[in-house]
């Protein structure tokens, strides 16, 4: 499959962080977070990155996110914990024939994350719990430069 066929097949739309997505599931079950905000218990999306595109540095506050490899080429997922610390890299991809690819990676709540495909395209599913809400989403490029982590690679802004 190629990128246009995947976009059509799954009804993908442009995502603000870059790439393409569609929401697959939003739980009818609601939870109340420690800060008193109510969210769906779980949300899941399909997310597609094509060659030359990136998922820009972003974070989801007060919710963990999992990335699950679904198809295409391996994906380079970068994570930065709040405060100072090195970039953590995860290669998501098919585990057959690979000693470095992982099928799943976890992004703890509040961590910065960015990604790019290592080939023509990568398809992943992302699950967020408590469920995703754009009110909890921050793009690093929207913050003043003095609030950017020093380790945040500029090509992902």
Secondary structure as a PSIPRED ss2 file (coil, helix, strand):
# PSIPRED VFORMAT (PSIPRED V4.0)

   1 X C   1.000  0.000  0.000
   2 X C   1.000  0.000  0.000
   3 X H   0.000  1.000  0.000
   4 X H   0.000  1.000  0.000
   5 X H   0.000  1.000  0.000
   6 X H   0.000  1.000  0.000
   7 X H   0.000  1.000  0.000
   8 X H   0.000  1.000  0.000
   9 X H   0.000  1.000  0.000
  10 X H   0.000  1.000  0.000
  11 X C   1.000  0.000  0.000
  12 X C   1.000  0.000  0.000
  13 X E   0.000  0.000  1.000
  14 X E   0.000  0.000  1.000
  15 X C   1.000  0.000  0.000
  16 X C   1.000  0.000  0.000
  17 X C   1.000  0.000  0.000
  18 X C   1.000  0.000  0.000
  19 X C   1.000  0.000  0.000
  20 X E   0.000  0.000  1.000
  21 X E   0.000  0.000  1.000
  22 X E   0.000  0.000  1.000
  23 X E   0.000  0.000  1.000
  24 X E   0.000  0.000  1.000
  25 X E   0.000  0.000  1.000
  26 X E   0.000  0.000  1.000
  27 X C   1.000  0.000  0.000
  28 X C   1.000  0.000  0.000
  29 X C   1.000  0.000  0.000
  30 X E   0.000  0.000  1.000
  31 X E   0.000  0.000  1.000
  32 X E   0.000  0.000  1.000
  33 X C   1.000  0.000  0.000
  34 X C   1.000  0.000  0.000
  35 X C   1.000  0.000  0.000
  36 X C   1.000  0.000  0.000
  37 X C   1.000  0.000  0.000
  38 X E   0.000  0.000  1.000
  39 X E   0.000  0.000  1.000
  40 X E   0.000  0.000  1.000
  41 X C   1.000  0.000  0.000
  42 X C   1.000  0.000  0.000
  43 X E   0.000  0.000  1.000
  44 X E   0.000  0.000  1.000
  45 X E   0.000  0.000  1.000
  46 X E   0.000  0.000  1.000
  47 X E   0.000  0.000  1.000
  48 X E   0.000  0.000  1.000
  49 X E   0.000  0.000  1.000
  50 X E   0.000  0.000  1.000
  51 X C   1.000  0.000  0.000
  52 X C   1.000  0.000  0.000
  53 X C   1.000  0.000  0.000
  54 X E   0.000  0.000  1.000
  55 X E   0.000  0.000  1.000
  56 X E   0.000  0.000  1.000
  57 X E   0.000  0.000  1.000
  58 X E   0.000  0.000  1.000
  59 X E   0.000  0.000  1.000
  60 X E   0.000  0.000  1.000
  61 X C   1.000  0.000  0.000
  62 X C   1.000  0.000  0.000
  63 X C   1.000  0.000  0.000
  64 X E   0.000  0.000  1.000
  65 X E   0.000  0.000  1.000
  66 X E   0.000  0.000  1.000
  67 X E   0.000  0.000  1.000
  68 X E   0.000  0.000  1.000
  69 X E   0.000  0.000  1.000
  70 X E   0.000  0.000  1.000
  71 X E   0.000  0.000  1.000
  72 X E   0.000  0.000  1.000
  73 X C   1.000  0.000  0.000
  74 X C   1.000  0.000  0.000
  75 X E   0.000  0.000  1.000
  76 X E   0.000  0.000  1.000
  77 X E   0.000  0.000  1.000
  78 X E   0.000  0.000  1.000
  79 X E   0.000  0.000  1.000
  80 X E   0.000  0.000  1.000
  81 X C   1.000  0.000  0.000
  82 X C   1.000  0.000  0.000
  83 X C   1.000  0.000  0.000
  84 X C   1.000  0.000  0.000
  85 X C   1.000  0.000  0.000
  86 X C   1.000  0.000  0.000
  87 X C   1.000  0.000  0.000
  88 X E   0.000  0.000  1.000
  89 X E   0.000  0.000  1.000
  90 X E   0.000  0.000  1.000
  91 X E   0.000  0.000  1.000
  92 X E   0.000  0.000  1.000
  93 X C   1.000  0.000  0.000
  94 X C   1.000  0.000  0.000
  95 X C   1.000  0.000  0.000
  96 X C   1.000  0.000  0.000
  97 X C   1.000  0.000  0.000
  98 X C   1.000  0.000  0.000
  99 X C   1.000  0.000  0.000
 100 X C   1.000  0.000  0.000
 101 X C   1.000  0.000  0.000
 102 X E   0.000  0.000  1.000
 103 X C   1.000  0.000  0.000
 104 X E   0.000  0.000  1.000
 105 X E   0.000  0.000  1.000
 106 X E   0.000  0.000  1.000
 107 X E   0.000  0.000  1.000
 108 X C   1.000  0.000  0.000
 109 X C   1.000  0.000  0.000
 110 X C   1.000  0.000  0.000
 111 X C   1.000  0.000  0.000
 112 X E   0.000  0.000  1.000
 113 X E   0.000  0.000  1.000
 114 X E   0.000  0.000  1.000
 115 X E   0.000  0.000  1.000
 116 X E   0.000  0.000  1.000
 117 X E   0.000  0.000  1.000
 118 X C   1.000  0.000  0.000
 119 X C   1.000  0.000  0.000
 120 X C   1.000  0.000  0.000
 121 X E   0.000  0.000  1.000
 122 X E   0.000  0.000  1.000
 123 X E   0.000  0.000  1.000
 124 X E   0.000  0.000  1.000
 125 X E   0.000  0.000  1.000
 126 X E   0.000  0.000  1.000
 127 X E   0.000  0.000  1.000
 128 X E   0.000  0.000  1.000
 129 X E   0.000  0.000  1.000
 130 X C   1.000  0.000  0.000
 131 X C   1.000  0.000  0.000
 132 X C   1.000  0.000  0.000
 133 X C   1.000  0.000  0.000
 134 X H   0.000  1.000  0.000
 135 X H   0.000  1.000  0.000
 136 X H   0.000  1.000  0.000
 137 X E   0.000  0.000  1.000
 138 X E   0.000  0.000  1.000
 139 X E   0.000  0.000  1.000
 140 X H   0.000  1.000  0.000
 141 X H   0.000  1.000  0.000
 142 X H   0.000  1.000  0.000
 143 X C   1.000  0.000  0.000
 144 X C   1.000  0.000  0.000
 145 X H   0.000  1.000  0.000
 146 X H   0.000  1.000  0.000
 147 X H   0.000  1.000  0.000
 148 X C   1.000  0.000  0.000
 149 X C   1.000  0.000  0.000
 150 X C   1.000  0.000  0.000
 151 X C   1.000  0.000  0.000
 152 X C   1.000  0.000  0.000
 153 X C   1.000  0.000  0.000
 154 X H   0.000  1.000  0.000
 155 X H   0.000  1.000  0.000
 156 X H   0.000  1.000  0.000
 157 X C   1.000  0.000  0.000
